[in-house]
Amino acid sequence: MAKSRLAGILTSSERRSLNAAMLEDVLGAIHRASGIDEITLISDDPIVTRLASKYGSDVFSERKAGTRTLNDVLAAACDQIGQRSEGRILIAHSDLPSLRASDLEAVIRRGAVVGTDVVLGPDAADEGTNMMLFSTDNRPALLFGANSFSRHRHDLRRRGLTFAITRRPGIANDV
């Protein structure tokens, strides 16, 4: 749960505190947003477990997923969620300190448009994907990491899936 790229600026403890504060900001926005029925956090960090309890969220263990890559852990969590409920999954990264409930609601509204398979929320540079919404029965490839926004769009086009893009400051401004 530590932002490794800030290692030269912040101590490990400071990075953990920053991450916890940003996660709590994101959880607050999610809690205030309408149209979100359940929240699942993906982590083995005790701080995340405490925040999940505070916000009435589930926790998916990274260790129990049996893999270490972000995309594989996300896929395992999405598969588990898809087995117990139908609907849509919204992936939102925890490093979005400016995220507002209205940003989430805008993504949800875009996803409700007939014919839209996936909604992408890019970062400010249009390089990374900070948010993604999709149906549990039609999960796209999860390609988070370097240049994920371009890679997601390319893969969605290749698969013939329709997508919408929601650009909002609260989604775009990541740490």
N, C-alpha and C positions, 0 to 999 in steps of 0.2 A: 504494500500500500504506500510506497514511497516514490516520489517523482525523482527518478535517478538523474534526469538531466539537470536538476537543481542542486546536485551534490556539491558542486564547487561554491555554491552560495549559501546553502542552508545545511545544518547538521542533519543527521538521520532523524533525530527526535523532532527537530523543527519541520522536516518534510512530512513526518507522520502526523504532526499536529495540523499542518496545512491541509493534507489530504482529508483528515477527519472533518475539518471545518468545511471544506468544499463539498464533501459527501453530504454533510448535514444540510448545506444550502440546497443541494440537488434534491435530497429527500423532502425538504420543506416545500419546494416547488411542486414535486410530484404529488405530495399529500394535498396540496391546495388545488391541483388541477382536476377538472371534472373529466370523466371518461376513463379513469384508471381504476381498475377493480382490485388488483393485487400487485404487490411489489416483491421482487426477488433480488437480493443482493448476492453477488458472486465473490466470495472471499473466504479465507480461513483466519483472517485477522480478528482478534478479540474485540478491537475497537469497532469494527464493522458489525460484529455480532451484537454488541451493546446498542449501537445505533439502530440496527434492525429491530431489536426488541422495543426500543423507544417509539419507533414508527409503525409497529405492527407488521413488519415485513418478514418474509421468509429468507433463509440463507441457503445458498447452494455452495457446497464445499468444493473448492478447487482440487484438493487432494483426492476426494472421492470420484472426481471426474476421470482420474487416471491419466491425465495429460497435463502438460505445462504450458502449451501455447494458448494465447488469448483466444484465438478463433476456435480452437478445439474445445476449450472450456465453455465458451459461449454456446457452441453448437450442442454440447451435452446438456447444458442448462435449458436451452430452447427445446430440446427433445423431451426433457422431463416435464417442462411446463406444458408442452403440447399434448402429452399423454394424459394430463389431469384436467385440462380445460381447452375449450375451443375459443377461438377469437383471434386477437392480434397480440403480437409481442412488440414492445417498444424497448429498444436498447438505447440507453442513455449513459454516457460515460460520466464518471464521478468528478471530473475536473472542469466543471462548467459553473463557476461561481456566480455568474450573472443570469443563470437560467431562471425563468419565471414560469408560473403556471400557464400563462397565456402562450408561451412558446410551445409548451407541450400540447396544449389544446389546438394550436394551429397545425401541428403535425398530425394529430388525431383527426382533425377535420379534413385535411388533405387525404388521409388514408381512407376516409369514408366515401370519397368520390368513386362512383362506379367505374370500374376499369383500371383503377390504380392498384397495382400489386404491391408496390414498395414505395415508401417515402424516405428520402435521404436528407439528412441535415448536415451540411458540410461545415468545416472550420472556416475561419476568416480568409485563409489563403486558397480555399478550394482545393486543398491537398488531402486533408483527412476527413473521415466520416465520423462526426461526433454523435449522431443519432440515426437510428434506423427503425422503421415501423413496417411490419409485414404480418401476414396471416400465419397462424400456427400450422396450417395445412399446405403452405406454399413458401417454405423458408428458402430465401436466396442463399447463395454462397456467402459466408462471412469472411471478409477479406480485410479486416482491420489491420492497421499497421501503416508503413510508409506508402504514401500515394493511394490510400484506400478509396478516396472519393472517385478518382479516375478508374481504379480497378473495379469498384462496385458498379459504376455506370457501364463500363465495357462488358462485364459479366452479365448484367441484367439485359442489355441489348442482345448479347449472344444467345441468351436463353429465351428471348422473346417476351420478357416480362416488362410490363409498363411501370414507369416510376415517375414520381413527382419530387421536386426539390423544394425544401422549405429553408429559406435563408432568413435567419433572425439573429440579432446580436447575442441573445442569451444562449443560443446554440453554437454560434460561430466562435465566441470568445472562450477558448479553452486555455488551460495552463500547461 
